[in-house]
Amino acid sequence: MKFKAFVHVKLRPSVSDAAGNAVRRNTTKLAPNLNISVLRLGKGIDLELEAPDRETAEKELYTLSDQLLANTVIEDWSFELKEIL
C-alpha cells in the first residue's frame, strides 16, 4: 500500500521560540495593519511511503517521528497519513 504522510513538529509551549519572536517583530514591515501577538515557527515534513498495511505505516511513522524527526525534549509532533493510489 502507498501512503502520503505529513509530520507536524512544533516547539512545546514552555520553550522560548527566539526565531519566531524575531519573525513576529519584523511582520510589521510587511503587514503593518496586523497586530500579531504570537508567532511560533515549526517544521513540516512530507513523506511518501509504502507499507504492507496502514497499521504498519502508522506504527513505523510514529517511531520515526518520535525518535528521528522531532526532538521530543523540546518539541511535540503529530502526523497525518493518507492512502494514495
Buried (B, 14 or more C-beta within 10 A) or exposed (E): EEBEBEBBBBBEEEBEBEEBBEBBEEEEEEEEEEEEEEBBBBEEBEBEBEBEEEEEBBEEBEEBBEEEBBEEEEBBBEBEBEEEE
